[in-house]
Amino acid sequence: MDVCACQQPDFATVDFCPSGLNSLDLQSVLNGSGHPISIIVLSAYDDLVGAKALEQGAFAVLRKPFDGGVLLAARRTAIQPTQ
């Protein structure tokens, strides 16, 4: 969290973890921080997790297992400037 405050990244790739601060919680915190960023959520959980992440503003949700090329394409798209 502190890294996001001082570095202000353009995107984050976050693995969903059901205990502790999960990617959905992190997404809410970052969206409320004044510097929302594109978040790519990685998850092995059901489609409800992905739907919730997208509903909260995730840029993309990748369901495990996934091809590395899919992740790279999502990252490239996430950091492209809005046109």
C-alpha positions as CSV (number, residue, x, y, z in Angstrom):
1,M,0.0,0.0,0.0
2,D,2.8,2.4,0.9
3,V,4.5,1.6,-2.4
4,C,1.4,2.6,-4.3
5,A,1.2,5.9,-2.4
6,C,4.7,7.0,-3.3
7,Q,5.4,5.3,-6.6
8,Q,1.9,5.7,-8.1
9,P,2.0,2.7,-10.5
10,D,-0.1,2.5,-13.6
11,F,-1.3,-1.0,-12.9
12,A,-1.0,-3.9,-10.5
13,T,-1.3,-7.7,-11.0
14,V,-2.8,-9.2,-7.9
15,D,-3.5,-12.8,-7.0
16,F,-6.8,-13.3,-5.3
17,C,-6.4,-14.6,-1.8
18,P,-9.5,-15.3,0.2
19,S,-8.0,-14.6,3.6
20,G,-6.5,-11.4,4.9
21,L,-6.4,-8.4,2.5
22,N,-7.6,-10.0,-0.8
23,S,-7.5,-8.4,-4.2
24,L,-11.0,-7.1,-3.9
25,D,-10.2,-5.3,-0.7
26,L,-7.0,-4.0,-2.2
27,Q,-8.9,-2.8,-5.2
28,S,-11.4,-0.8,-3.0
29,V,-8.5,0.8,-1.1
30,L,-6.7,1.8,-4.2
31,N,-9.8,3.2,-5.9
32,G,-10.5,5.3,-2.8
33,S,-6.9,6.5,-2.6
34,G,-7.2,9.3,-5.1
35,H,-5.0,7.4,-7.6
36,P,-7.0,4.5,-8.9
37,I,-4.9,2.1,-11.0
38,S,-5.7,-0.7,-13.5
39,I,-5.8,-4.0,-11.6
40,I,-5.4,-7.4,-13.2
41,V,-6.8,-10.1,-10.8
42,L,-5.5,-13.6,-11.0
43,S,-7.8,-16.2,-9.6
44,A,-8.4,-20.0,-9.3
45,Y,-11.8,-19.4,-7.8
46,D,-15.2,-19.4,-9.4
47,D,-16.6,-16.9,-11.8
48,L,-18.3,-15.0,-8.9
49,V,-14.9,-13.8,-7.7
50,G,-14.2,-12.6,-11.3
51,A,-17.6,-10.9,-11.6
52,K,-17.2,-9.1,-8.3
53,A,-13.7,-7.9,-9.3
54,L,-14.9,-6.6,-12.6
55,E,-17.9,-5.0,-10.9
56,Q,-15.5,-3.2,-8.5
57,G,-13.5,-1.9,-11.5
58,A,-10.8,-4.5,-12.2
59,F,-9.2,-4.0,-15.6
60,A,-9.2,-7.8,-16.2
61,V,-9.6,-11.1,-14.4
62,L,-7.5,-14.1,-15.5
63,R,-8.7,-17.5,-14.4
64,K,-5.9,-19.9,-13.5
65,P,-4.4,-21.7,-15.2
66,F,-3.8,-19.2,-18.0
67,D,-1.2,-18.8,-20.8
68,G,1.6,-16.3,-20.1
69,G,0.9,-14.6,-23.4
70,V,-2.6,-13.7,-22.1
71,L,-1.1,-12.0,-19.0
72,L,1.4,-10.1,-21.1
73,A,-1.3,-8.9,-23.5
74,A,-3.5,-7.8,-20.5
75,R,-0.5,-5.9,-19.0
76,R,0.3,-4.2,-22.3
77,T,-3.3,-3.1,-22.7
78,A,-3.6,-2.0,-19.0
79,I,-0.7,0.4,-19.4
80,Q,-1.7,1.9,-22.8
81,P,-2.8,5.5,-22.4
82,T,-6.5,6.2,-22.8
83,Q,-7.3,7.6,-26.2
